[in-house]
């Protein structure tokens, strides 16, 4: 029996996670011979994994690959490590190609693709805004002039490409908060295949990715992380959640959310939370940020235009919580609350509707 208990209370220790995942995983089961659990910190964020293999040496070797892959991701994508590839790109000379690893190029290009798909609701170029609002510090409210300068520095023109080399223009700076965890999870899962193709689940700062196993993941109340509102059966791919439950800041009696709208430079409206499933973690990470910025109405419109994406919005309303999900969530979700958008909210987790 493979049991995974992920302690999300550790998320409060994370200084770099600019998303506030509010997932509360519950135990999952799978038949295996040997299972191991491992945990640590990377990119200032707690991680844990559980995997199963036919022998302990195989399991340990696979876990070591995951650990090394996560550590390598920090060397590529950390905004806190001055020697990371991301930090070196942020200091690179504008207009000159930046020699980078294939992994960094792939991850940044994929993140930039989601900027285009979401019409700027997500962008990897938000570091000037992060600094203007001092989101890694105690928080501040920038002046109109400071905000205008930061927005100008976040222009899409700040990132261009020469073949596989990303070129920095003007005052453009990358922030990995909206895609770094997803990129690290994908790298870890993909590299682990060399030693292990069996059941594995990895959690990085609340974002979860699984392969060859099934978990039931609790989706928390946007204002009470100890209370699960819905349950999501995760048997492949990755779940990412964006919300402001514990990462907002108070500055001069003003609440500042940590998820910024790259189009306006302002904190995104705090409506509740959004959870996104994709078959890979980087896409789920980018999209959960974009969906939170867009809000439930426009977010659901975007979701309807995308293939192989599942979305659940939890909204705080005057009448209580409102849950909205894309119809393709139907085989995976169950909740005591009605879930709008499913074929039958009361039969959201019905065995007669097999996973697709």
Beta strands, then each sheet from edge to edge (+ up, - down):
strand 1: 23-26
strand 2: 34-42
strand 3: 45-53
strand 4: 159-162
strand 5: 165-168
strand 6: 200-204
strand 7: 207-211
strand 8: 215-221
strand 9: 224-234
strand 10: 237-243
strand 11: 249-251
strand 12: 254-256
strand 13: 272-278
strand 14: 310-317
strand 15: 320-325
strand 16: 333-335
strand 17: 339-340
sheet 1: 1+ 8- 9+ 16-
sheet 2: 2+ 3- 6+ 7- 10+ 13- 14+ 15- 17-
sheet 3: 4+ 5-
sheet 4: 11+ 12-
end
